[in-house]
Amino acid sequence: MLGPKFSLDGAPDPQLGFSKDGTYDPSTTFTKLKSLNGRQVYELPKSISIAAYDTFVVWCEKFNVSLGSAKLI
């Protein structure tokens, strides 16, 4: 879930996924970002075990860069 204060300035292809120790795992990309602003809820596929990762990432597929991240607690 992204909170009501979530905001992204923009990017050509924002996707959601996970990383471990600073390295994004492309196999965890599970959906496109629904909106650049506000609360959003996503269902995580059963094939992704978040216990294996330490960070949630908004990832730009087109340019292969992180647009933002949040530590998993």
PyMOL Python script that loads the backbone (N, CA, C, O; Angstrom):
from pymol import cmd

cmd.read_pdbstr("""\
ATOM      1  N   MET A   1       0.836  -1.173   0.000  1.00  0.00           N
ATOM      2  CA  MET A   1       0.000   0.000   0.000  1.00  0.00           C
ATOM      3  C   MET A   1       0.883   1.239   0.000  1.00  0.00           C
ATOM      4  O   MET A   1       1.861   1.319   0.744  1.00  0.00           O
ATOM      5  N   LEU A   2       0.534   2.188  -0.829  1.00  0.00           N
ATOM      6  CA  LEU A   2       1.181   3.496  -0.817  1.00  0.00           C
ATOM      7  C   LEU A   2       0.230   4.447  -0.096  1.00  0.00           C
ATOM      8  O   LEU A   2      -0.975   4.430  -0.343  1.00  0.00           O
ATOM      9  N   GLY A   3       0.767   5.267   0.785  1.00  0.00           N
ATOM     10  CA  GLY A   3      -0.046   6.144   1.616  1.00  0.00           C
ATOM     11  C   GLY A   3      -0.620   7.340   0.881  1.00  0.00           C
ATOM     12  O   GLY A   3      -0.266   7.597  -0.270  1.00  0.00           O
ATOM     13  N   PRO A   4      -1.506   8.072   1.543  1.00  0.00           N
ATOM     14  CA  PRO A   4      -2.175   9.209   0.917  1.00  0.00           C
ATOM     15  C   PRO A   4      -1.236  10.350   0.526  1.00  0.00           C
ATOM     16  O   PRO A   4      -1.587  11.179  -0.314  1.00  0.00           O
ATOM     17  N   LYS A   5      -0.053  10.399   1.124  1.00  0.00           N
ATOM     18  CA  LYS A   5       0.905  11.461   0.800  1.00  0.00           C
ATOM     19  C   LYS A   5       1.898  11.044  -0.280  1.00  0.00           C
ATOM     20  O   LYS A   5       2.815  11.798  -0.605  1.00  0.00           O
ATOM     21  N   PHE A   6       1.718   9.839  -0.839  1.00  0.00           N
ATOM     22  CA  PHE A   6       2.614   9.379  -1.902  1.00  0.00           C
ATOM     23  C   PHE A   6       2.547  10.333  -3.093  1.00  0.00           C
ATOM     24  O   PHE A   6       1.471  10.786  -3.482  1.00  0.00           O
ATOM     25  N   SER A   7       3.719  10.629  -3.666  1.00  0.00           N
ATOM     26  CA  SER A   7       3.786  11.485  -4.839  1.00  0.00           C
ATOM     27  C   SER A   7       5.044  11.155  -5.639  1.00  0.00           C
ATOM     28  O   SER A   7       6.116  10.931  -5.075  1.00  0.00           O
ATOM     29  N   LEU A   8       4.893  11.130  -6.949  1.00  0.00           N
ATOM     30  CA  LEU A   8       6.014  10.908  -7.853  1.00  0.00           C
ATOM     31  C   LEU A   8       5.919  11.963  -8.944  1.00  0.00           C
ATOM     32  O   LEU A   8       4.863  12.137  -9.552  1.00  0.00           O
ATOM     33  N   ASP A   9       7.016  12.667  -9.194  1.00  0.00           N
ATOM     34  CA  ASP A   9       7.014  13.752 -10.180  1.00  0.00           C
ATOM     35  C   ASP A   9       6.714  13.258 -11.589  1.00  0.00           C
ATOM     36  O   ASP A   9       6.141  13.990 -12.396  1.00  0.00           O
ATOM     37  N   GLY A  10       7.089  12.046 -11.880  1.00  0.00           N
ATOM     38  CA  GLY A  10       6.829  11.500 -13.206  1.00  0.00           C
ATOM     39  C   GLY A  10       7.980  10.649 -13.688  1.00  0.00           C
ATOM     40  O   GLY A  10       9.121  10.814 -13.257  1.00  0.00           O
ATOM     41  N   ALA A  11       7.669   9.748 -14.579  1.00  0.00           N
ATOM     42  CA  ALA A  11       8.651   8.861 -15.193  1.00  0.00           C
ATOM     43  C   ALA A  11       7.942   8.140 -16.332  1.00  0.00           C
ATOM     44  O   ALA A  11       6.720   7.995 -16.295  1.00  0.00           O
ATOM     45  N   PRO A  12       8.673   7.686 -17.337  1.00  0.00           N
ATOM     46  CA  PRO A  12       8.030   7.073 -18.486  1.00  0.00           C
ATOM     47  C   PRO A  12       7.446   5.680 -18.231  1.00  0.00           C
ATOM     48  O   PRO A  12       6.508   5.284 -18.924  1.00  0.00           O
ATOM     49  N   ASP A  13       7.964   4.934 -17.270  1.00  0.00           N
ATOM     50  CA  ASP A  13       7.496   3.555 -17.092  1.00  0.00           C
ATOM     51  C   ASP A  13       7.676   3.097 -15.634  1.00  0.00           C
ATOM     52  O   ASP A  13       8.464   2.186 -15.380  1.00  0.00           O
ATOM     53  N   PRO A  14       6.965   3.708 -14.670  1.00  0.00           N
ATOM     54  CA  PRO A  14       7.136   3.321 -13.271  1.00  0.00           C
ATOM     55  C   PRO A  14       6.490   1.967 -12.952  1.00  0.00           C
ATOM     56  O   PRO A  14       5.305   1.746 -13.202  1.00  0.00           O
ATOM     57  N   GLN A  15       7.295   1.085 -12.401  1.00  0.00           N
ATOM     58  CA  GLN A  15       6.878  -0.262 -12.015  1.00  0.00           C
ATOM     59  C   GLN A  15       7.153  -0.450 -10.523  1.00  0.00           C
ATOM     60  O   GLN A  15       7.892   0.331  -9.924  1.00  0.00           O
ATOM     61  N   LEU A  16       6.561  -1.480  -9.925  1.00  0.00           N
ATOM     62  CA  LEU A  16       6.785  -1.760  -8.514  1.00  0.00           C
ATOM     63  C   LEU A  16       7.483  -3.102  -8.359  1.00  0.00           C
ATOM     64  O   LEU A  16       7.175  -4.065  -9.062  1.00  0.00           O
ATOM     65  N   GLY A  17       8.436  -3.151  -7.419  1.00  0.00           N
ATOM     66  CA  GLY A  17       9.173  -4.381  -7.164  1.00  0.00           C
ATOM     67  C   GLY A  17       9.980  -4.257  -5.888  1.00  0.00           C
ATOM     68  O   GLY A  17       9.702  -3.397  -5.052  1.00  0.00           O
ATOM     69  N   PHE A  18      10.987  -5.120  -5.732  1.00  0.00           N
ATOM     70  CA  PHE A  18      11.759  -5.193  -4.494  1.00  0.00           C
ATOM     71  C   PHE A  18      13.260  -5.303  -4.760  1.00  0.00           C
ATOM     72  O   PHE A  18      13.696  -5.715  -5.835  1.00  0.00           O
ATOM     73  N   SER A  19      14.026  -4.925  -3.750  1.00  0.00           N
ATOM     74  CA  SER A  19      15.480  -5.061  -3.838  1.00  0.00           C
ATOM     75  C   SER A  19      16.025  -5.631  -2.536  1.00  0.00           C
ATOM     76  O   SER A  19      15.344  -5.661  -1.510  1.00  0.00           O
ATOM     77  N   LYS A  20      17.264  -6.079  -2.608  1.00  0.00           N
ATOM     78  CA  LYS A  20      17.984  -6.617  -1.450  1.00  0.00           C
ATOM     79  C   LYS A  20      19.379  -6.038  -1.456  1.00  0.00           C
ATOM     80  O   LYS A  20      20.083  -6.117  -2.463  1.00  0.00           O
ATOM     81  N   ASP A  21      19.788  -5.455  -0.341  1.00  0.00           N
ATOM     82  CA  ASP A  21      21.133  -4.884  -0.199  1.00  0.00           C
ATOM     83  C   ASP A  21      21.475  -3.907  -1.324  1.00  0.00           C
ATOM     84  O   ASP A  21      22.608  -3.873  -1.805  1.00  0.00           O
ATOM     85  N   GLY A  22      20.481  -3.110  -1.740  1.00  0.00           N
ATOM     86  CA  GLY A  22      20.728  -2.082  -2.746  1.00  0.00           C
ATOM     87  C   GLY A  22      20.660  -2.538  -4.187  1.00  0.00           C
ATOM     88  O   GLY A  22      20.876  -1.737  -5.096  1.00  0.00           O
ATOM     89  N   THR A  23      20.360  -3.823  -4.419  1.00  0.00           N
ATOM     90  CA  THR A  23      20.294  -4.343  -5.779  1.00  0.00           C
ATOM     91  C   THR A  23      18.861  -4.720  -6.136  1.00  0.00           C
ATOM     92  O   THR A  23      18.264  -5.600  -5.518  1.00  0.00           O
ATOM     93  N   TYR A  24      18.328  -4.048  -7.130  1.00  0.00           N
ATOM     94  CA  TYR A  24      16.955  -4.318  -7.570  1.00  0.00           C
ATOM     95  C   TYR A  24      16.880  -5.680  -8.227  1.00  0.00           C
ATOM     96  O   TYR A  24      17.758  -6.048  -9.008  1.00  0.00           O
ATOM     97  N   ASP A  25      15.830  -6.433  -7.911  1.00  0.00           N
ATOM     98  CA  ASP A  25      15.617  -7.750  -8.508  1.00  0.00           C
ATOM     99  C   ASP A  25      14.491  -7.638  -9.540  1.00  0.00           C
ATOM    100  O   ASP A  25      13.322  -7.584  -9.160  1.00  0.00           O
ATOM    101  N   PRO A  26      14.816  -7.601 -10.824  1.00  0.00           N
ATOM    102  CA  PRO A  26      13.800  -7.433 -11.858  1.00  0.00           C
ATOM    103  C   PRO A  26      12.733  -8.529 -11.854  1.00  0.00           C
ATOM    104  O   PRO A  26      11.627  -8.311 -12.348  1.00  0.00           O
ATOM    105  N   SER A  27      13.045  -9.682 -11.312  1.00  0.00           N
ATOM    106  CA  SER A  27      12.048 -10.761 -11.268  1.00  0.00           C
ATOM    107  C   SER A  27      10.910 -10.451 -10.298  1.00  0.00           C
ATOM    108  O   SER A  27       9.890 -11.140 -10.299  1.00  0.00           O
ATOM    109  N   THR A  28      11.080  -9.412  -9.464  1.00  0.00           N
ATOM    110  CA  THR A  28      10.030  -9.045  -8.510  1.00  0.00           C
ATOM    111  C   THR A  28       9.087  -7.970  -9.048  1.00  0.00           C
ATOM    112  O   THR A  28       8.122  -7.612  -8.373  1.00  0.00           O
ATOM    113  N   THR A  29       9.345  -7.454 -10.234  1.00  0.00           N
ATOM    114  CA  THR A  29       8.456  -6.453 -10.814  1.00  0.00           C
ATOM    115  C   THR A  29       7.079  -7.095 -10.952  1.00  0.00           C
ATOM    116  O   THR A  29       6.922  -8.108 -11.634  1.00  0.00           O
ATOM    117  N   PHE A  30       6.067  -6.489 -10.289  1.00  0.00           N
ATOM    118  CA  PHE A  30       4.762  -7.144 -10.298  1.00  0.00           C
ATOM    119  C   PHE A  30       3.611  -6.312 -10.849  1.00  0.00           C
ATOM    120  O   PHE A  30       2.535  -6.860 -11.087  1.00  0.00           O
ATOM    121  N   THR A  31       3.796  -5.015 -11.059  1.00  0.00           N
ATOM    122  CA  THR A  31       2.730  -4.211 -11.649  1.00  0.00           C
ATOM    123  C   THR A  31       3.233  -2.818 -11.986  1.00  0.00           C
ATOM    124  O   THR A  31       4.271  -2.372 -11.497  1.00  0.00           O
ATOM    125  N   LYS A  32       2.476  -2.149 -12.830  1.00  0.00           N
ATOM    126  CA  LYS A  32       2.746  -0.734 -13.116  1.00  0.00           C
ATOM    127  C   LYS A  32       2.139   0.112 -12.008  1.00  0.00           C
ATOM    128  O   LYS A  32       1.162  -0.292 -11.377  1.00  0.00           O
ATOM    129  N   LEU A  33       2.705   1.265 -11.773  1.00  0.00           N
ATOM    130  CA  LEU A  33       2.164   2.223 -10.824  1.00  0.00           C
ATOM    131  C   LEU A  33       0.822   2.724 -11.358  1.00  0.00           C
ATOM    132  O   LEU A  33       0.732   3.124 -12.518  1.00  0.00           O
ATOM    133  N   LYS A  34      -0.221   2.706 -10.524  1.00  0.00           N
ATOM    134  CA  LYS A  34      -1.567   3.104 -10.954  1.00  0.00           C
ATOM    135  C   LYS A  34      -1.701   4.607 -11.130  1.00  0.00           C
ATOM    136  O   LYS A  34      -2.396   5.067 -12.036  1.00  0.00           O
ATOM    137  N   SER A  35      -1.036   5.381 -10.265  1.00  0.00           N
ATOM    138  CA  SER A  35      -1.191   6.831 -10.266  1.00  0.00           C
ATOM    139  C   SER A  35       0.076   7.471  -9.718  1.00  0.00           C
ATOM    140  O   SER A  35       0.805   6.841  -8.951  1.00  0.00           O
ATOM    141  N   LEU A  36       0.344   8.701 -10.098  1.00  0.00           N
ATOM    142  CA  LEU A  36       1.527   9.408  -9.595  1.00  0.00           C
ATOM    143  C   LEU A  36       1.300  10.024  -8.217  1.00  0.00           C
ATOM    144  O   LEU A  36       2.241  10.527  -7.604  1.00  0.00           O
ATOM    145  N   ASN A  37       0.064   9.990  -7.723  1.00  0.00           N
ATOM    146  CA  ASN A  37      -0.236  10.621  -6.442  1.00  0.00           C
ATOM    147  C   ASN A  37      -1.280   9.830  -5.655  1.00  0.00           C
ATOM    148  O   ASN A  37      -2.156   9.180  -6.225  1.00  0.00           O
ATOM    149  N   GLY A  38      -1.159   9.904  -4.335  1.00  0.00           N
ATOM    150  CA  GLY A  38      -2.205   9.408  -3.453  1.00  0.00           C
ATOM    151  C   GLY A  38      -2.132   7.945  -3.078  1.00  0.00           C
ATOM    152  O   GLY A  38      -1.263   7.189  -3.510  1.00  0.00           O
ATOM    153  N   ARG A  39      -3.105   7.591  -2.239  1.00  0.00           N
ATOM    154  CA  ARG A  39      -3.192   6.233  -1.682  1.00  0.00           C
ATOM    155  C   ARG A  39      -3.499   5.233  -2.794  1.00  0.00           C
ATOM    156  O   ARG A  39      -4.363   5.453  -3.643  1.00  0.00           O
ATOM    157  N   GLN A  40      -2.748   4.115  -2.754  1.00  0.00           N
ATOM    158  CA  GLN A  40      -2.929   3.046  -3.733  1.00  0.00           C
ATOM    159  C   GLN A  40      -2.690   1.714  -3.041  1.00  0.00           C
ATOM    160  O   GLN A  40      -1.793   1.588  -2.207  1.00  0.00           O
ATOM    161  N   VAL A  41      -3.488   0.736  -3.390  1.00  0.00           N
ATOM    162  CA  VAL A  41      -3.360  -0.599  -2.807  1.00  0.00           C
ATOM    163  C   VAL A  41      -3.082  -1.589  -3.931  1.00  0.00           C
ATOM    164  O   VAL A  41      -3.741  -1.573  -4.971  1.00  0.00           O
ATOM    165  N   TYR A  42      -2.103  -2.442  -3.705  1.00  0.00           N
ATOM    166  CA  TYR A  42      -1.708  -3.448  -4.683  1.00  0.00           C
ATOM    167  C   TYR A  42      -1.697  -4.817  -4.025  1.00  0.00           C
ATOM    168  O   TYR A  42      -1.394  -4.943  -2.838  1.00  0.00           O
ATOM    169  N   GLU A  43      -2.024  -5.827  -4.791  1.00  0.00           N
ATOM    170  CA  GLU A  43      -1.936  -7.195  -4.295  1.00  0.00           C
ATOM    171  C   GLU A  43      -0.615  -7.793  -4.763  1.00  0.00           C
ATOM    172  O   GLU A  43      -0.285  -7.758  -5.948  1.00  0.00           O
ATOM    173  N   LEU A  44       0.121  -8.331  -3.824  1.00  0.00           N
ATOM    174  CA  LEU A  44       1.414  -8.931  -4.130  1.00  0.00           C
ATOM    175  C   LEU A  44       1.216 -10.368  -4.614  1.00  0.00           C
ATOM    176  O   LEU A  44       0.524 -11.143  -3.954  1.00  0.00           O
ATOM    177  N   PRO A  45       1.805 -10.736  -5.745  1.00  0.00           N
ATOM    178  CA  PRO A  45       1.689 -12.124  -6.217  1.00  0.00           C
ATOM    179  C   PRO A  45       2.286 -13.103  -5.199  1.00  0.00           C
ATOM    180  O   PRO A  45       3.275 -12.795  -4.534  1.00  0.00           O
ATOM    181  N   LYS A  46       1.681 -14.262  -5.090  1.00  0.00           N
ATOM    182  CA  LYS A  46       2.160 -15.280  -4.144  1.00  0.00           C
ATOM    183  C   LYS A  46       3.559 -15.764  -4.496  1.00  0.00           C
ATOM    184  O   LYS A  46       4.250 -16.326  -3.646  1.00  0.00           O
ATOM    185  N   SER A  47       3.981 -15.556  -5.727  1.00  0.00           N
ATOM    186  CA  SER A  47       5.301 -16.011  -6.170  1.00  0.00           C
ATOM    187  C   SER A  47       6.448 -15.164  -5.593  1.00  0.00           C
ATOM    188  O   SER A  47       7.612 -15.556  -5.683  1.00  0.00           O
ATOM    189  N   ILE A  48       6.120 -14.003  -5.001  1.00  0.00           N
ATOM    190  CA  ILE A  48       7.153 -13.130  -4.432  1.00  0.00           C
ATOM    191  C   ILE A  48       7.123 -13.234  -2.913  1.00  0.00           C
ATOM    192  O   ILE A  48       6.109 -12.944  -2.279  1.00  0.00           O
ATOM    193  N   SER A  49       8.236 -13.648  -2.344  1.00  0.00           N
ATOM    194  CA  SER A  49       8.372 -13.736  -0.895  1.00  0.00           C
ATOM    195  C   SER A  49       9.113 -12.488  -0.410  1.00  0.00           C
ATOM    196  O   SER A  49      10.327 -12.381  -0.584  1.00  0.00           O
ATOM    197  N   ILE A  50       8.391 -11.550   0.194  1.00  0.00           N
ATOM    198  CA  ILE A  50       9.039 -10.307   0.606  1.00  0.00           C
ATOM    199  C   ILE A  50      10.056 -10.520   1.715  1.00  0.00           C
ATOM    200  O   ILE A  50      10.876  -9.638   1.973  1.00  0.00           O
ATOM    201  N   ALA A  51      10.023 -11.663   2.372  1.00  0.00           N
ATOM    202  CA  ALA A  51      11.015 -11.958   3.410  1.00  0.00           C
ATOM    203  C   ALA A  51      12.428 -12.015   2.821  1.00  0.00           C
ATOM    204  O   ALA A  51      13.409 -11.865   3.550  1.00  0.00           O
ATOM    205  N   ALA A  52      12.532 -12.228   1.522  1.00  0.00           N
ATOM    206  CA  ALA A  52      13.838 -12.318   0.855  1.00  0.00           C
ATOM    207  C   ALA A  52      14.401 -10.941   0.491  1.00  0.00           C
ATOM    208  O   ALA A  52      15.519 -10.851  -0.016  1.00  0.00           O
ATOM    209  N   TYR A  53      13.641  -9.868   0.743  1.00  0.00           N
ATOM    210  CA  TYR A  53      14.042  -8.528   0.328  1.00  0.00           C
ATOM    211  C   TYR A  53      14.004  -7.558   1.496  1.00  0.00           C
ATOM    212  O   TYR A  53      13.347  -7.820   2.503  1.00  0.00           O
ATOM    213  N   ASP A  54      14.700  -6.447   1.367  1.00  0.00           N
ATOM    214  CA  ASP A  54      14.706  -5.457   2.444  1.00  0.00           C
ATOM    215  C   ASP A  54      14.157  -4.095   2.032  1.00  0.00           C
ATOM    216  O   ASP A  54      14.052  -3.191   2.861  1.00  0.00           O
ATOM    217  N   THR A  55      13.803  -3.940   0.737  1.00  0.00           N
ATOM    218  CA  THR A  55      13.355  -2.640   0.253  1.00  0.00           C
ATOM    219  C   THR A  55      12.280  -2.791  -0.824  1.00  0.00           C
ATOM    220  O   THR A  55      12.382  -3.640  -1.710  1.00  0.00           O
ATOM    221  N   PHE A  56      11.246  -1.948  -0.727  1.00  0.00           N
ATOM    222  CA  PHE A  56      10.216  -1.824  -1.760  1.00  0.00           C
ATOM    223  C   PHE A  56      10.679  -0.714  -2.702  1.00  0.00           C
ATOM    224  O   PHE A  56      11.177   0.313  -2.241  1.00  0.00           O
ATOM    225  N   VAL A  57      10.521  -0.904  -4.014  1.00  0.00           N
ATOM    226  CA  VAL A  57      11.081   0.039  -4.980  1.00  0.00           C
ATOM    227  C   VAL A  57      10.057   0.434  -6.046  1.00  0.00           C
ATOM    228  O   VAL A  57       9.326  -0.410  -6.564  1.00  0.00           O
ATOM    229  N   VAL A  58      10.017   1.724  -6.361  1.00  0.00           N
ATOM    230  CA  VAL A  58       9.342   2.204  -7.563  1.00  0.00           C
ATOM    231  C   VAL A  58      10.463   2.328  -8.590  1.00  0.00           C
ATOM    232  O   VAL A  58      11.392   3.116  -8.417  1.00  0.00           O
ATOM    233  N   TRP A  59      10.366   1.548  -9.648  1.00  0.00           N
ATOM    234  CA  TRP A  59      11.457   1.366 -10.596  1.00  0.00           C
ATOM    235  C   TRP A  59      11.066   1.840 -11.985  1.00  0.00           C
ATOM    236  O   TRP A  59       9.958   1.557 -12.441  1.00  0.00           O
ATOM    237  N   CYS A  60      11.949   2.552 -12.661  1.00  0.00           N
ATOM    238  CA  CYS A  60      11.718   2.963 -14.045  1.00  0.00           C
ATOM    239  C   CYS A  60      12.322   1.900 -14.958  1.00  0.00           C
ATOM    240  O   CYS A  60      13.540   1.795 -15.099  1.00  0.00           O
ATOM    241  N   GLU A  61      11.442   1.115 -15.574  1.00  0.00           N
ATOM    242  CA  GLU A  61      11.906   0.053 -16.466  1.00  0.00           C
ATOM    243  C   GLU A  61      12.648   0.620 -17.675  1.00  0.00           C
ATOM    244  O   GLU A  61      13.671   0.072 -18.086  1.00  0.00           O
ATOM    245  N   LYS A  62      12.143   1.705 -18.243  1.00  0.00           N
ATOM    246  CA  LYS A  62      12.734   2.263 -19.462  1.00  0.00           C
ATOM    247  C   LYS A  62      14.193   2.673 -19.270  1.00  0.00           C
ATOM    248  O   LYS A  62      15.030   2.414 -20.134  1.00  0.00           O
ATOM    249  N   PHE A  63      14.500   3.314 -18.133  1.00  0.00           N
ATOM    250  CA  PHE A  63      15.857   3.794 -17.898  1.00  0.00           C
ATOM    251  C   PHE A  63      16.637   2.964 -16.864  1.00  0.00           C
ATOM    252  O   PHE A  63      17.788   3.268 -16.553  1.00  0.00           O
ATOM    253  N   ASN A  64      15.990   1.911 -16.338  1.00  0.00           N
ATOM    254  CA  ASN A  64      16.657   0.996 -15.419  1.00  0.00           C
ATOM    255  C   ASN A  64      17.227   1.712 -14.183  1.00  0.00           C
ATOM    256  O   ASN A  64      18.383   1.511 -13.810  1.00  0.00           O
ATOM    257  N   VAL A  65      16.384   2.554 -13.559  1.00  0.00           N
ATOM    258  CA  VAL A  65      16.797   3.298 -12.366  1.00  0.00           C
ATOM    259  C   VAL A  65      15.676   3.315 -11.325  1.00  0.00           C
ATOM    260  O   VAL A  65      14.496   3.197 -11.655  1.00  0.00           O
ATOM    261  N   SER A  66      16.070   3.461 -10.086  1.00  0.00           N
ATOM    262  CA  SER A  66      15.108   3.602  -8.998  1.00  0.00           C
ATOM    263  C   SER A  66      14.539   5.016  -9.001  1.00  0.00           C
ATOM    264  O   SER A  66      15.267   5.995  -9.169  1.00  0.00           O
ATOM    265  N   LEU A  67      13.222   5.102  -8.813  1.00  0.00           N
ATOM    266  CA  LEU A  67      12.555   6.388  -8.715  1.00  0.00           C
ATOM    267  C   LEU A  67      12.240   6.727  -7.263  1.00  0.00           C
ATOM    268  O   LEU A  67      11.900   7.864  -6.936  1.00  0.00           O
ATOM    269  N   GLY A  68      12.356   5.730  -6.407  1.00  0.00           N
ATOM    270  CA  GLY A  68      12.085   5.907  -4.992  1.00  0.00           C
ATOM    271  C   GLY A  68      12.032   4.551  -4.323  1.00  0.00           C
ATOM    272  O   GLY A  68      11.813   3.531  -4.977  1.00  0.00           O
ATOM    273  N   SER A  69      12.232   4.543  -3.017  1.00  0.00           N
ATOM    274  CA  SER A  69      12.210   3.271  -2.303  1.00  0.00           C
ATOM    275  C   SER A  69      11.814   3.486  -0.851  1.00  0.00           C
ATOM    276  O   SER A  69      11.824   4.604  -0.335  1.00  0.00           O
ATOM    277  N   ALA A  70      11.463   2.372  -0.208  1.00  0.00           N
ATOM    278  CA  ALA A  70      11.110   2.390   1.216  1.00  0.00           C
ATOM    279  C   ALA A  70      11.608   1.094   1.853  1.00  0.00           C
ATOM    280  O   ALA A  70      11.368   0.006   1.330  1.00  0.00           O
ATOM    281  N   LYS A  71      12.293   1.215   2.969  1.00  0.00           N
ATOM    282  CA  LYS A  71      12.779   0.040   3.698  1.00  0.00           C
ATOM    283  C   LYS A  71      11.588  -0.762   4.219  1.00  0.00           C
ATOM    284  O   LYS A  71      10.616  -0.194   4.716  1.00  0.00           O
ATOM    285  N   LEU A  72      11.674  -2.065   4.104  1.00  0.00           N
ATOM    286  CA  LEU A  72      10.657  -2.951   4.670  1.00  0.00           C
ATOM    287  C   LEU A  72      10.976  -3.160   6.147  1.00  0.00           C
ATOM    288  O   LEU A  72      12.122  -3.418   6.516  1.00  0.00           O
ATOM    289  N   ILE A  73       9.968  -3.049   6.968  1.00  0.00           N
ATOM    290  CA  ILE A  73      10.199  -3.275   8.411  1.00  0.00           C
ATOM    291  C   ILE A  73       9.292  -4.375   8.910  1.00  0.00           C
ATOM    292  O   ILE A  73       9.329  -4.717  10.091  1.00  0.00           O
TER     293      ILE A  73
END
""", "prot")
cmd.dss("prot")
cmd.show_as("cartoon", "prot")
cmd.util.cbc("prot")
cmd.orient("prot")
